[in-house]
Amino acid sequence: MSEIQIPDSLTHDCDNCQGLCCVANKHVPEDGFPLSEAKPVGIPCRNLETSTTAIKGMYKCRIHATLANRGWTGCENFTCHGAGQTLTKFFEEMGIKWNKKPESIDDDEWITILGNFYYGYMVMAQVFRFLSHIKKHYGEEAYAAGKKATLNLMPEFSRALEKRDEEIDFVDWLMKKFDLAIKGAITPFTKRPIRTSLEGRSNFSSPSTSLSSAVSTPPSQRPSCKTPAP
């Protein structure tokens, strides 16, 4: 199994992603999502195409061209900084697509796999965002040091994601490992305190509750849009 890499541009590539921001991210009305209620982690946005016969292609947004006009500012303003295509490639090499459960995998194992897929993506989205912030505000030398520190953790992180009997500890990886490693690496290159930190799990739902229900939640029971899709 290959290790997770860092995209050179730290920008999203939706054409090579399984629509993870539309599935893994929690969407709440107050953050620019015109929903009647919050969309939890693991339940696809109702605007996401998941059919192989979809006109716009699988994992594409049905209303992407009119997001702003429909009030979906949370989508318009979001970037995963490349985490989506990075985690998609990693899990596809294991034969995993979040909307296609293999018959050989039981529900409990599948929930663990999805948890690692989704929370692995969330960890990387935060880490890549932090690296992008460092590059912009602290310069290339600090970014190179932060990137090296991140890459040094990738073999261990990759092995953790591969496990099918143990879900990764989201907070431990985000706060105790990547946050400390990156800050420690860039400190010699900074002239002012580092005020941006990687965020904890407060913005996300617990996988033990949301993913188990997401496995069997049909589209008709997903949070509805205030402005209906065409």
MODELLER restraints for C-alpha pairs under 7 A, 6 or more apart:
rsr = mdl.restraints
at = mdl.atoms
rsr.add(forms.Gaussian(group=physical.xy_distance, feature=features.Distance(at['CA:3:A'], at['CA:154:A']), mean=6.41, stdev=0.5))
rsr.add(forms.Gaussian(group=physical.xy_distance, feature=features.Distance(at['CA:3:A'], at['CA:155:A']), mean=5.86, stdev=0.5))
rsr.add(forms.Gaussian(group=physical.xy_distance, feature=features.Distance(at['CA:3:A'], at['CA:158:A']), mean=5.72, stdev=0.5))
rsr.add(forms.Gaussian(group=physical.xy_distance, feature=features.Distance(at['CA:4:A'], at['CA:86:A']), mean=6.83, stdev=0.5))
rsr.add(forms.Gaussian(group=physical.xy_distance, feature=features.Distance(at['CA:4:A'], at['CA:90:A']), mean=6.55, stdev=0.5))
rsr.add(forms.Gaussian(group=physical.xy_distance, feature=features.Distance(at['CA:4:A'], at['CA:154:A']), mean=6.08, stdev=0.5))
rsr.add(forms.Gaussian(group=physical.xy_distance, feature=features.Distance(at['CA:4:A'], at['CA:158:A']), mean=6.31, stdev=0.5))
rsr.add(forms.Gaussian(group=physical.xy_distance, feature=features.Distance(at['CA:5:A'], at['CA:86:A']), mean=6.99, stdev=0.5))
rsr.add(forms.Gaussian(group=physical.xy_distance, feature=features.Distance(at['CA:7:A'], at['CA:82:A']), mean=6.18, stdev=0.5))
rsr.add(forms.Gaussian(group=physical.xy_distance, feature=features.Distance(at['CA:10:A'], at['CA:81:A']), mean=4.64, stdev=0.5))
rsr.add(forms.Gaussian(group=physical.xy_distance, feature=features.Distance(at['CA:10:A'], at['CA:82:A']), mean=5.31, stdev=0.5))
rsr.add(forms.Gaussian(group=physical.xy_distance, feature=features.Distance(at['CA:10:A'], at['CA:128:A']), mean=6.60, stdev=0.5))
rsr.add(forms.Gaussian(group=physical.xy_distance, feature=features.Distance(at['CA:10:A'], at['CA:132:A']), mean=6.73, stdev=0.5))
rsr.add(forms.Gaussian(group=physical.xy_distance, feature=features.Distance(at['CA:11:A'], at['CA:81:A']), mean=4.24, stdev=0.5))
rsr.add(forms.Gaussian(group=physical.xy_distance, feature=features.Distance(at['CA:11:A'], at['CA:82:A']), mean=4.81, stdev=0.5))
rsr.add(forms.Gaussian(group=physical.xy_distance, feature=features.Distance(at['CA:12:A'], at['CA:79:A']), mean=6.31, stdev=0.5))
rsr.add(forms.Gaussian(group=physical.xy_distance, feature=features.Distance(at['CA:12:A'], at['CA:80:A']), mean=5.93, stdev=0.5))
rsr.add(forms.Gaussian(group=physical.xy_distance, feature=features.Distance(at['CA:12:A'], at['CA:81:A']), mean=5.08, stdev=0.5))
rsr.add(forms.Gaussian(group=physical.xy_distance, feature=features.Distance(at['CA:12:A'], at['CA:82:A']), mean=4.10, stdev=0.5))
rsr.add(forms.Gaussian(group=physical.xy_distance, feature=features.Distance(at['CA:12:A'], at['CA:84:A']), mean=6.87, stdev=0.5))
rsr.add(forms.Gaussian(group=physical.xy_distance, feature=features.Distance(at['CA:13:A'], at['CA:82:A']), mean=6.41, stdev=0.5))
rsr.add(forms.Gaussian(group=physical.xy_distance, feature=features.Distance(at['CA:13:A'], at['CA:85:A']), mean=6.09, stdev=0.5))
rsr.add(forms.Gaussian(group=physical.xy_distance, feature=features.Distance(at['CA:14:A'], at['CA:85:A']), mean=6.95, stdev=0.5))
rsr.add(forms.Gaussian(group=physical.xy_distance, feature=features.Distance(at['CA:16:A'], at['CA:85:A']), mean=5.31, stdev=0.5))
rsr.add(forms.Gaussian(group=physical.xy_distance, feature=features.Distance(at['CA:17:A'], at['CA:84:A']), mean=5.46, stdev=0.5))
rsr.add(forms.Gaussian(group=physical.xy_distance, feature=features.Distance(at['CA:17:A'], at['CA:85:A']), mean=4.36, stdev=0.5))
rsr.add(forms.Gaussian(group=physical.xy_distance, feature=features.Distance(at['CA:17:A'], at['CA:88:A']), mean=5.56, stdev=0.5))
rsr.add(forms.Gaussian(group=physical.xy_distance, feature=features.Distance(at['CA:18:A'], at['CA:59:A']), mean=5.34, stdev=0.5))
rsr.add(forms.Gaussian(group=physical.xy_distance, feature=features.Distance(at['CA:18:A'], at['CA:88:A']), mean=6.13, stdev=0.5))
rsr.add(forms.Gaussian(group=physical.xy_distance, feature=features.Distance(at['CA:19:A'], at['CA:59:A']), mean=4.97, stdev=0.5))
rsr.add(forms.Gaussian(group=physical.xy_distance, feature=features.Distance(at['CA:19:A'], at['CA:60:A']), mean=6.76, stdev=0.5))
rsr.add(forms.Gaussian(group=physical.xy_distance, feature=features.Distance(at['CA:20:A'], at['CA:84:A']), mean=5.82, stdev=0.5))
rsr.add(forms.Gaussian(group=physical.xy_distance, feature=features.Distance(at['CA:22:A'], at['CA:44:A']), mean=5.80, stdev=0.5))
rsr.add(forms.Gaussian(group=physical.xy_distance, feature=features.Distance(at['CA:22:A'], at['CA:45:A']), mean=5.38, stdev=0.5))
rsr.add(forms.Gaussian(group=physical.xy_distance, feature=features.Distance(at['CA:22:A'], at['CA:48:A']), mean=6.83, stdev=0.5))
rsr.add(forms.Gaussian(group=physical.xy_distance, feature=features.Distance(at['CA:23:A'], at['CA:41:A']), mean=6.52, stdev=0.5))
rsr.add(forms.Gaussian(group=physical.xy_distance, feature=features.Distance(at['CA:23:A'], at['CA:42:A']), mean=5.25, stdev=0.5))
rsr.add(forms.Gaussian(group=physical.xy_distance, feature=features.Distance(at['CA:23:A'], at['CA:43:A']), mean=5.54, stdev=0.5))
rsr.add(forms.Gaussian(group=physical.xy_distance, feature=features.Distance(at['CA:23:A'], at['CA:44:A']), mean=4.25, stdev=0.5))
rsr.add(forms.Gaussian(group=physical.xy_distance, feature=features.Distance(at['CA:23:A'], at['CA:45:A']), mean=6.24, stdev=0.5))
rsr.add(forms.Gaussian(group=physical.xy_distance, feature=features.Distance(at['CA:24:A'], at['CA:41:A']), mean=4.93, stdev=0.5))
rsr.add(forms.Gaussian(group=physical.xy_distance, feature=features.Distance(at['CA:24:A'], at['CA:42:A']), mean=5.08, stdev=0.5))
rsr.add(forms.Gaussian(group=physical.xy_distance, feature=features.Distance(at['CA:24:A'], at['CA:118:A']), mean=5.14, stdev=0.5))
rsr.add(forms.Gaussian(group=physical.xy_distance, feature=features.Distance(at['CA:25:A'], at['CA:41:A']), mean=5.53, stdev=0.5))
rsr.add(forms.Gaussian(group=physical.xy_distance, feature=features.Distance(at['CA:26:A'], at['CA:39:A']), mean=5.63, stdev=0.5))
rsr.add(forms.Gaussian(group=physical.xy_distance, feature=features.Distance(at['CA:26:A'], at['CA:40:A']), mean=4.88, stdev=0.5))
rsr.add(forms.Gaussian(group=physical.xy_distance, feature=features.Distance(at['CA:26:A'], at['CA:41:A']), mean=4.96, stdev=0.5))
rsr.add(forms.Gaussian(group=physical.xy_distance, feature=features.Distance(at['CA:26:A'], at['CA:204:A']), mean=6.00, stdev=0.5))
rsr.add(forms.Gaussian(group=physical.xy_distance, feature=features.Distance(at['CA:27:A'], at['CA:33:A']), mean=6.30, stdev=0.5))
rsr.add(forms.Gaussian(group=physical.xy_distance, feature=features.Distance(at['CA:27:A'], at['CA:38:A']), mean=5.56, stdev=0.5))
rsr.add(forms.Gaussian(group=physical.xy_distance, feature=features.Distance(at['CA:27:A'], at['CA:39:A']), mean=4.91, stdev=0.5))
rsr.add(forms.Gaussian(group=physical.xy_distance, feature=features.Distance(at['CA:27:A'], at['CA:40:A']), mean=6.71, stdev=0.5))
rsr.add(forms.Gaussian(group=physical.xy_distance, feature=features.Distance(at['CA:28:A'], at['CA:37:A']), mean=6.90, stdev=0.5))
rsr.add(forms.Gaussian(group=physical.xy_distance, feature=features.Distance(at['CA:28:A'], at['CA:38:A']), mean=4.38, stdev=0.5))
rsr.add(forms.Gaussian(group=physical.xy_distance, feature=features.Distance(at['CA:28:A'], at['CA:39:A']), mean=6.39, stdev=0.5))
rsr.add(forms.Gaussian(group=physical.xy_distance, feature=features.Distance(at['CA:29:A'], at['CA:35:A']), mean=5.55, stdev=0.5))
rsr.add(forms.Gaussian(group=physical.xy_distance, feature=features.Distance(at['CA:29:A'], at['CA:37:A']), mean=6.76, stdev=0.5))
rsr.add(forms.Gaussian(group=physical.xy_distance, feature=features.Distance(at['CA:29:A'], at['CA:38:A']), mean=6.36, stdev=0.5))
rsr.add(forms.Gaussian(group=physical.xy_distance, feature=features.Distance(at['CA:31:A'], at['CA:74:A']), mean=5.83, stdev=0.5))
rsr.add(forms.Gaussian(group=physical.xy_distance, feature=features.Distance(at['CA:32:A'], at['CA:71:A']), mean=6.92, stdev=0.5))
rsr.add(forms.Gaussian(group=physical.xy_distance, feature=features.Distance(at['CA:32:A'], at['CA:72:A']), mean=5.67, stdev=0.5))
rsr.add(forms.Gaussian(group=physical.xy_distance, feature=features.Distance(at['CA:32:A'], at['CA:73:A']), mean=4.82, stdev=0.5))
rsr.add(forms.Gaussian(group=physical.xy_distance, feature=features.Distance(at['CA:32:A'], at['CA:74:A']), mean=4.24, stdev=0.5))
rsr.add(forms.Gaussian(group=physical.xy_distance, feature=features.Distance(at['CA:33:A'], at['CA:71:A']), mean=7.00, stdev=0.5))
rsr.add(forms.Gaussian(group=physical.xy_distance, feature=features.Distance(at['CA:33:A'], at['CA:72:A']), mean=5.14, stdev=0.5))
rsr.add(forms.Gaussian(group=physical.xy_distance, feature=features.Distance(at['CA:33:A'], at['CA:73:A']), mean=6.70, stdev=0.5))
rsr.add(forms.Gaussian(group=physical.xy_distance, feature=features.Distance(at['CA:33:A'], at['CA:74:A']), mean=5.63, stdev=0.5))
rsr.add(forms.Gaussian(group=physical.xy_distance, feature=features.Distance(at['CA:34:A'], at['CA:71:A']), mean=6.23, stdev=0.5))
rsr.add(forms.Gaussian(group=physical.xy_distance, feature=features.Distance(at['CA:34:A'], at['CA:72:A']), mean=6.28, stdev=0.5))
rsr.add(forms.Gaussian(group=physical.xy_distance, feature=features.Distance(at['CA:34:A'], at['CA:225:A']), mean=5.86, stdev=0.5))
rsr.add(forms.Gaussian(group=physical.xy_distance, feature=features.Distance(at['CA:34:A'], at['CA:226:A']), mean=5.55, stdev=0.5))
rsr.add(forms.Gaussian(group=physical.xy_distance, feature=features.Distance(at['CA:35:A'], at['CA:223:A']), mean=6.45, stdev=0.5))
rsr.add(forms.Gaussian(group=physical.xy_distance, feature=features.Distance(at['CA:35:A'], at['CA:224:A']), mean=5.77, stdev=0.5))
rsr.add(forms.Gaussian(group=physical.xy_distance, feature=features.Distance(at['CA:35:A'], at['CA:225:A']), mean=4.56, stdev=0.5))
rsr.add(forms.Gaussian(group=physical.xy_distance, feature=features.Distance(at['CA:35:A'], at['CA:226:A']), mean=5.49, stdev=0.5))
rsr.add(forms.Gaussian(group=physical.xy_distance, feature=features.Distance(at['CA:36:A'], at['CA:223:A']), mean=6.40, stdev=0.5))
rsr.add(forms.Gaussian(group=physical.xy_distance, feature=features.Distance(at['CA:36:A'], at['CA:224:A']), mean=5.76, stdev=0.5))
rsr.add(forms.Gaussian(group=physical.xy_distance, feature=features.Distance(at['CA:36:A'], at['CA:225:A']), mean=6.18, stdev=0.5))
rsr.add(forms.Gaussian(group=physical.xy_distance, feature=features.Distance(at['CA:36:A'], at['CA:226:A']), mean=6.11, stdev=0.5))
rsr.add(forms.Gaussian(group=physical.xy_distance, feature=features.Distance(at['CA:37:A'], at['CA:223:A']), mean=5.93, stdev=0.5))
rsr.add(forms.Gaussian(group=physical.xy_distance, feature=features.Distance(at['CA:38:A'], at['CA:223:A']), mean=6.89, stdev=0.5))
rsr.add(forms.Gaussian(group=physical.xy_distance, feature=features.Distance(at['CA:39:A'], at['CA:223:A']), mean=5.94, stdev=0.5))
rsr.add(forms.Gaussian(group=physical.xy_distance, feature=features.Distance(at['CA:40:A'], at['CA:205:A']), mean=6.40, stdev=0.5))
rsr.add(forms.Gaussian(group=physical.xy_distance, feature=features.Distance(at['CA:40:A'], at['CA:210:A']), mean=6.40, stdev=0.5))
rsr.add(forms.Gaussian(group=physical.xy_distance, feature=features.Distance(at['CA:41:A'], at['CA:204:A']), mean=6.86, stdev=0.5))
rsr.add(forms.Gaussian(group=physical.xy_distance, feature=features.Distance(at['CA:41:A'], at['CA:205:A']), mean=5.88, stdev=0.5))
rsr.add(forms.Gaussian(group=physical.xy_distance, feature=features.Distance(at['CA:41:A'], at['CA:210:A']), mean=6.04, stdev=0.5))
rsr.add(forms.Gaussian(group=physical.xy_distance, feature=features.Distance(at['CA:41:A'], at['CA:211:A']), mean=6.93, stdev=0.5))
rsr.add(forms.Gaussian(group=physical.xy_distance, feature=features.Distance(at['CA:42:A'], at['CA:210:A']), mean=6.43, stdev=0.5))
rsr.add(forms.Gaussian(group=physical.xy_distance, feature=features.Distance(at['CA:42:A'], at['CA:211:A']), mean=5.39, stdev=0.5))
rsr.add(forms.Gaussian(group=physical.xy_distance, feature=features.Distance(at['CA:42:A'], at['CA:214:A']), mean=5.50, stdev=0.5))
rsr.add(forms.Gaussian(group=physical.xy_distance, feature=features.Distance(at['CA:43:A'], at['CA:214:A']), mean=5.18, stdev=0.5))
rsr.add(forms.Gaussian(group=physical.xy_distance, feature=features.Distance(at['CA:46:A'], at['CA:219:A']), mean=6.63, stdev=0.5))
rsr.add(forms.Gaussian(group=physical.xy_distance, feature=features.Distance(at['CA:46:A'], at['CA:222:A']), mean=6.51, stdev=0.5))
rsr.add(forms.Gaussian(group=physical.xy_distance, feature=features.Distance(at['CA:47:A'], at['CA:61:A']), mean=5.61, stdev=0.5))
rsr.add(forms.Gaussian(group=physical.xy_distance, feature=features.Distance(at['CA:47:A'], at['CA:62:A']), mean=5.35, stdev=0.5))
rsr.add(forms.Gaussian(group=physical.xy_distance, feature=features.Distance(at['CA:47:A'], at['CA:63:A']), mean=6.73, stdev=0.5))
rsr.add(forms.Gaussian(group=physical.xy_distance, feature=features.Distance(at['CA:48:A'], at['CA:59:A']), mean=6.01, stdev=0.5))
rsr.add(forms.Gaussian(group=physical.xy_distance, feature=features.Distance(at['CA:48:A'], at['CA:60:A']), mean=5.73, stdev=0.5))
rsr.add(forms.Gaussian(group=physical.xy_distance, feature=features.Distance(at['CA:48:A'], at['CA:61:A']), mean=4.71, stdev=0.5))
rsr.add(forms.Gaussian(group=physical.xy_distance, feature=features.Distance(at['CA:48:A'], at['CA:62:A']), mean=6.19, stdev=0.5))
rsr.add(forms.Gaussian(group=physical.xy_distance, feature=features.Distance(at['CA:49:A'], at['CA:57:A']), mean=6.96, stdev=0.5))
rsr.add(forms.Gaussian(group=physical.xy_distance, feature=features.Distance(at['CA:49:A'], at['CA:58:A']), mean=5.23, stdev=0.5))
rsr.add(forms.Gaussian(group=physical.xy_distance, feature=features.Distance(at['CA:49:A'], at['CA:59:A']), mean=5.08, stdev=0.5))
rsr.add(forms.Gaussian(group=physical.xy_distance, feature=features.Distance(at['CA:49:A'], at['CA:60:A']), mean=5.27, stdev=0.5))
rsr.add(forms.Gaussian(group=physical.xy_distance, feature=features.Distance(at['CA:49:A'], at['CA:61:A']), mean=6.13, stdev=0.5))
rsr.add(forms.Gaussian(group=physical.xy_distance, feature=features.Distance(at['CA:49:A'], at['CA:62:A']), mean=6.58, stdev=0.5))
rsr.add(forms.Gaussian(group=physical.xy_distance, feature=features.Distance(at['CA:50:A'], at['CA:58:A']), mean=4.97, stdev=0.5))
rsr.add(forms.Gaussian(group=physical.xy_distance, feature=features.Distance(at['CA:50:A'], at['CA:59:A']), mean=5.44, stdev=0.5))
rsr.add(forms.Gaussian(group=physical.xy_distance, feature=features.Distance(at['CA:51:A'], at['CA:58:A']), mean=5.56, stdev=0.5))
rsr.add(forms.Gaussian(group=physical.xy_distance, feature=features.Distance(at['CA:52:A'], at['CA:58:A']), mean=5.50, stdev=0.5))
rsr.add(forms.Gaussian(group=physical.xy_distance, feature=features.Distance(at['CA:67:A'], at['CA:76:A']), mean=6.73, stdev=0.5))
rsr.add(forms.Gaussian(group=physical.xy_distance, feature=features.Distance(at['CA:68:A'], at['CA:76:A']), mean=6.68, stdev=0.5))
rsr.add(forms.Gaussian(group=physical.xy_distance, feature=features.Distance(at['CA:70:A'], at['CA:227:A']), mean=6.69, stdev=0.5))
rsr.add(forms.Gaussian(group=physical.xy_distance, feature=features.Distance(at['CA:80:A'], at['CA:125:A']), mean=4.94, stdev=0.5))
rsr.add(forms.Gaussian(group=physical.xy_distance, feature=features.Distance(at['CA:81:A'], at['CA:125:A']), mean=6.26, stdev=0.5))
rsr.add(forms.Gaussian(group=physical.xy_distance, feature=features.Distance(at['CA:81:A'], at['CA:128:A']), mean=5.73, stdev=0.5))
rsr.add(forms.Gaussian(group=physical.xy_distance, feature=features.Distance(at['CA:81:A'], at['CA:129:A']), mean=6.01, stdev=0.5))
rsr.add(forms.Gaussian(group=physical.xy_distance, feature=features.Distance(at['CA:83:A'], at['CA:121:A']), mean=5.85, stdev=0.5))
rsr.add(forms.Gaussian(group=physical.xy_distance, feature=features.Distance(at['CA:83:A'], at['CA:124:A']), mean=5.38, stdev=0.5))
rsr.add(forms.Gaussian(group=physical.xy_distance, feature=features.Distance(at['CA:83:A'], at['CA:125:A']), mean=4.96, stdev=0.5))
rsr.add(forms.Gaussian(group=physical.xy_distance, feature=features.Distance(at['CA:84:A'], at['CA:121:A']), mean=6.41, stdev=0.5))
rsr.add(forms.Gaussian(group=physical.xy_distance, feature=features.Distance(at['CA:87:A'], at['CA:121:A']), mean=5.85, stdev=0.5))
rsr.add(forms.Gaussian(group=physical.xy_distance, feature=features.Distance(at['CA:98:A'], at['CA:114:A']), mean=6.59, stdev=0.5))
rsr.add(forms.Gaussian(group=physical.xy_distance, feature=features.Distance(at['CA:109:A'], at['CA:164:A']), mean=5.95, stdev=0.5))
rsr.add(forms.Gaussian(group=physical.xy_distance, feature=features.Distance(at['CA:109:A'], at['CA:165:A']), mean=6.48, stdev=0.5))
rsr.add(forms.Gaussian(group=physical.xy_distance, feature=features.Distance(at['CA:111:A'], at['CA:211:A']), mean=6.16, stdev=0.5))
rsr.add(forms.Gaussian(group=physical.xy_distance, feature=features.Distance(at['CA:111:A'], at['CA:212:A']), mean=6.15, stdev=0.5))
rsr.add(forms.Gaussian(group=physical.xy_distance, feature=features.Distance(at['CA:112:A'], at['CA:164:A']), mean=6.07, stdev=0.5))
rsr.add(forms.Gaussian(group=physical.xy_distance, feature=features.Distance(at['CA:112:A'], at['CA:165:A']), mean=6.65, stdev=0.5))
rsr.add(forms.Gaussian(group=physical.xy_distance, feature=features.Distance(at['CA:112:A'], at['CA:166:A']), mean=6.65, stdev=0.5))
rsr.add(forms.Gaussian(group=physical.xy_distance, feature=features.Distance(at['CA:112:A'], at['CA:167:A']), mean=5.53, stdev=0.5))
rsr.add(forms.Gaussian(group=physical.xy_distance, feature=features.Distance(at['CA:113:A'], at['CA:164:A']), mean=5.76, stdev=0.5))
rsr.add(forms.Gaussian(group=physical.xy_distance, feature=features.Distance(at['CA:115:A'], at['CA:167:A']), mean=6.35, stdev=0.5))
rsr.add(forms.Gaussian(group=physical.xy_distance, feature=features.Distance(at['CA:115:A'], at['CA:207:A']), mean=6.06, stdev=0.5))
rsr.add(forms.Gaussian(group=physical.xy_distance, feature=features.Distance(at['CA:115:A'], at['CA:211:A']), mean=7.00, stdev=0.5))
rsr.add(forms.Gaussian(group=physical.xy_distance, feature=features.Distance(at['CA:116:A'], at['CA:161:A']), mean=5.49, stdev=0.5))
rsr.add(forms.Gaussian(group=physical.xy_distance, feature=features.Distance(at['CA:116:A'], at['CA:167:A']), mean=5.80, stdev=0.5))
rsr.add(forms.Gaussian(group=physical.xy_distance, feature=features.Distance(at['CA:116:A'], at['CA:168:A']), mean=5.99, stdev=0.5))
rsr.add(forms.Gaussian(group=physical.xy_distance, feature=features.Distance(at['CA:119:A'], at['CA:170:A']), mean=6.37, stdev=0.5))
rsr.add(forms.Gaussian(group=physical.xy_distance, feature=features.Distance(at['CA:120:A'], at['CA:161:A']), mean=6.94, stdev=0.5))
rsr.add(forms.Gaussian(group=physical.xy_distance, feature=features.Distance(at['CA:123:A'], at['CA:170:A']), mean=6.97, stdev=0.5))
rsr.add(forms.Gaussian(group=physical.xy_distance, feature=features.Distance(at['CA:123:A'], at['CA:174:A']), mean=5.89, stdev=0.5))
rsr.add(forms.Gaussian(group=physical.xy_distance, feature=features.Distance(at['CA:126:A'], at['CA:198:A']), mean=6.09, stdev=0.5))
rsr.add(forms.Gaussian(group=physical.xy_distance, feature=features.Distance(at['CA:127:A'], at['CA:198:A']), mean=6.90, stdev=0.5))
rsr.add(forms.Gaussian(group=physical.xy_distance, feature=features.Distance(at['CA:130:A'], at['CA:198:A']), mean=6.81, stdev=0.5))
rsr.add(forms.Gaussian(group=physical.xy_distance, feature=features.Distance(at['CA:131:A'], at['CA:143:A']), mean=6.37, stdev=0.5))
rsr.add(forms.Gaussian(group=physical.xy_distance, feature=features.Distance(at['CA:131:A'], at['CA:146:A']), mean=6.70, stdev=0.5))
rsr.add(forms.Gaussian(group=physical.xy_distance, feature=features.Distance(at['CA:131:A'], at['CA:147:A']), mean=6.98, stdev=0.5))
rsr.add(forms.Gaussian(group=physical.xy_distance, feature=features.Distance(at['CA:134:A'], at['CA:142:A']), mean=6.71, stdev=0.5))
rsr.add(forms.Gaussian(group=physical.xy_distance, feature=features.Distance(at['CA:134:A'], at['CA:143:A']), mean=5.63, stdev=0.5))
rsr.add(forms.Gaussian(group=physical.xy_distance, feature=features.Distance(at['CA:135:A'], at['CA:142:A']), mean=6.95, stdev=0.5))
rsr.add(forms.Gaussian(group=physical.xy_distance, feature=features.Distance(at['CA:135:A'], at['CA:143:A']), mean=4.88, stdev=0.5))
rsr.add(forms.Gaussian(group=physical.xy_distance, feature=features.Distance(at['CA:138:A'], at['CA:190:A']), mean=6.34, stdev=0.5))
rsr.add(forms.Gaussian(group=physical.xy_distance, feature=features.Distance(at['CA:141:A'], at['CA:189:A']), mean=6.97, stdev=0.5))
rsr.add(forms.Gaussian(group=physical.xy_distance, feature=features.Distance(at['CA:142:A'], at['CA:186:A']), mean=4.98, stdev=0.5))
rsr.add(forms.Gaussian(group=physical.xy_distance, feature=features.Distance(at['CA:142:A'], at['CA:189:A']), mean=5.42, stdev=0.5))
rsr.add(forms.Gaussian(group=physical.xy_distance, feature=features.Distance(at['CA:145:A'], at['CA:185:A']), mean=5.56, stdev=0.5))
rsr.add(forms.Gaussian(group=physical.xy_distance, feature=features.Distance(at['CA:145:A'], at['CA:186:A']), mean=5.76, stdev=0.5))
rsr.add(forms.Gaussian(group=physical.xy_distance, feature=features.Distance(at['CA:146:A'], at['CA:182:A']), mean=4.82, stdev=0.5))
rsr.add(forms.Gaussian(group=physical.xy_distance, feature=features.Distance(at['CA:146:A'], at['CA:185:A']), mean=5.69, stdev=0.5))
rsr.add(forms.Gaussian(group=physical.xy_distance, feature=features.Distance(at['CA:146:A'], at['CA:186:A']), mean=5.77, stdev=0.5))
rsr.add(forms.Gaussian(group=physical.xy_distance, feature=features.Distance(at['CA:149:A'], at['CA:181:A']), mean=5.93, stdev=0.5))
rsr.add(forms.Gaussian(group=physical.xy_distance, feature=features.Distance(at['CA:149:A'], at['CA:182:A']), mean=5.70, stdev=0.5))
rsr.add(forms.Gaussian(group=physical.xy_distance, feature=features.Distance(at['CA:149:A'], at['CA:185:A']), mean=6.39, stdev=0.5))
rsr.add(forms.Gaussian(group=physical.xy_distance, feature=features.Distance(at['CA:150:A'], at['CA:178:A']), mean=6.55, stdev=0.5))
rsr.add(forms.Gaussian(group=physical.xy_distance, feature=features.Distance(at['CA:150:A'], at['CA:182:A']), mean=6.57, stdev=0.5))
rsr.add(forms.Gaussian(group=physical.xy_distance, feature=features.Distance(at['CA:160:A'], at['CA:168:A']), mean=6.33, stdev=0.5))
rsr.add(forms.Gaussian(group=physical.xy_distance, feature=features.Distance(at['CA:161:A'], at['CA:168:A']), mean=6.73, stdev=0.5))
rsr.add(forms.Gaussian(group=physical.xy_distance, feature=features.Distance(at['CA:171:A'], at['CA:200:A']), mean=5.65, stdev=0.5))
rsr.add(forms.Gaussian(group=physical.xy_distance, feature=features.Distance(at['CA:171:A'], at['CA:201:A']), mean=6.18, stdev=0.5))
rsr.add(forms.Gaussian(group=physical.xy_distance, feature=features.Distance(at['CA:174:A'], at['CA:198:A']), mean=6.52, stdev=0.5))
rsr.add(forms.Gaussian(group=physical.xy_distance, feature=features.Distance(at['CA:174:A'], at['CA:200:A']), mean=6.92, stdev=0.5))
rsr.add(forms.Gaussian(group=physical.xy_distance, feature=features.Distance(at['CA:175:A'], at['CA:198:A']), mean=6.34, stdev=0.5))
rsr.add(forms.Gaussian(group=physical.xy_distance, feature=features.Distance(at['CA:175:A'], at['CA:200:A']), mean=6.72, stdev=0.5))
rsr.add(forms.Gaussian(group=physical.xy_distance, feature=features.Distance(at['CA:179:A'], at['CA:197:A']), mean=6.83, stdev=0.5))
rsr.add(forms.Gaussian(group=physical.xy_distance, feature=features.Distance(at['CA:179:A'], at['CA:198:A']), mean=5.96, stdev=0.5))
